[in-house]
Amino acid sequence: MTFLETYEQTGGELLRVEVLLPPGFSMPEHVHPRQQERHEVLSGTLRGRVGGRERDYRQGEQAVGPPGLPHAWRNPSDREDLRMVSEHRPALHMELMLDGGSAIARELEANKASAPKQLLRAAILLDDTKDDFYFTGAPMRALMAVLVALAPVGRLLGYGIGYGEDGDQAAAVGSEG
């Protein structure tokens, strides 16, 4: 993931990021009540479902998830990476979610024994961003509700959500949004 335009650079109007998604990657159906999500395919195929209609997007094509309309994304290939530029307008807490989520995933991958800590960090992250998106499917909504309920425990234990142990940088990004 490469940040091309950040919250700070655009005054909160836009977050623009280039991402490389592995074969089989999937983002479950979700809704951004106040934010548009747009993806331009640079290589590979993006399979999108927007408002119940599914289609494939190829190089040079753009997919849009309007505010308030359910959408889901995935890389349907079992061999090819999907490279795309994603934009979120306004930026809201998306930078915090992407950066914090990546930091949590990296630390979990590096140290599987840290799973309880990473779960609590993820709970804090979801609690901080819960007004910006929600999942439409019952299992994912239930999981998100459980994690959000765990956020006070993570905060009580002093966990942050990104950029290292204390989460100071992530907290600064979150307070701007």
ZIJOPE-V384428 format. One record per backbone hydrogen bond with DSSP energy under -1.0 kcal/mol. CO is the residue of the C=O (numbers start at 1). NH is the residue of the N-H. E is the energy in kcal/mol with one decimal. If there is no record, write none. Layout:
# ZIJOPE-V384428
{{CO NH E} {CO NH E}}
This chain:
# ZIJOPE-V384428
{{2 18 -2.9} {5 16 -2.8} {6 10 -1.8} {7 12 -2.5} {10 13 -1.5} {12 91 -2.1} {15 88 -2.3} {16 4 -2.7} {16 5 -2.2} {17 86 -3.4} {18 2 -2.7} {19 84 -2.2} {21 82 -2.8} {22 25 -2.1} {25 75 -2.6} {27 73 -1.5} {29 136 -1.8} {30 71 -2.4} {31 134 -1.8} {32 68 -2.3} {36 89 -2.2} {37 65 -3.7} {38 87 -3.2} {39 63 -2.7} {40 85 -2.3} {41 60 -3.1} {43 83 -2.5} {46 57 -3.0} {47 74 -1.6} {48 55 -2.5} {49 72 -1.9} {50 53 -1.8} {53 50 -2.5} {55 48 -2.8} {57 46 -2.6} {58 61 -2.7} {61 41 -2.4} {63 39 -2.8} {65 37 -2.4} {66 69 -1.7} {70 51 -3.2} {71 30 -2.6} {72 49 -2.3} {73 27 -3.4} {74 47 -3.0} {75 24 -1.3} {82 21 -3.4} {83 42 -2.9} {83 43 -2.0} {84 19 -3.0} {85 40 -2.7} {86 17 -2.6} {87 38 -2.8} {88 15 -1.7} {89 36 -3.2} {91 94 -2.3} {93 97 -2.5} {94 98 -3.0} {95 99 -2.8} {96 100 -2.6} {97 101 -2.3} {98 102 -2.0} {99 103 -2.3} {100 104 -2.3} {101 105 -2.4} {102 106 -2.7} {103 107 -2.3} {104 108 -2.2} {105 109 -2.5} {106 110 -2.2} {107 111 -1.5} {111 114 -2.0} {112 115 -1.6} {114 118 -2.6} {115 119 -2.5} {116 120 -1.9} {117 121 -2.3} {118 122 -2.6} {119 123 -2.0} {120 124 -2.0} {121 125 -2.3} {122 126 -2.7} {123 127 -2.2} {124 128 -2.5} {125 129 -1.2} {129 132 -2.0} {134 31 -2.5} {137 141 -2.5} {138 142 -2.6} {139 143 -2.3} {140 144 -2.5} {141 145 -2.3} {142 146 -2.3} {143 147 -2.6} {144 148 -2.8} {145 149 -1.9} {146 150 -1.1} {150 154 -1.8} {151 155 -2.5} {152 156 -2.5} {153 157 -1.9} {154 159 -2.5} {155 158 -1.4} {167 171 -2.5} {168 172 -2.1} {169 173 -2.3} {170 174 -2.8} {171 175 -2.1} {172 176 -1.1}}
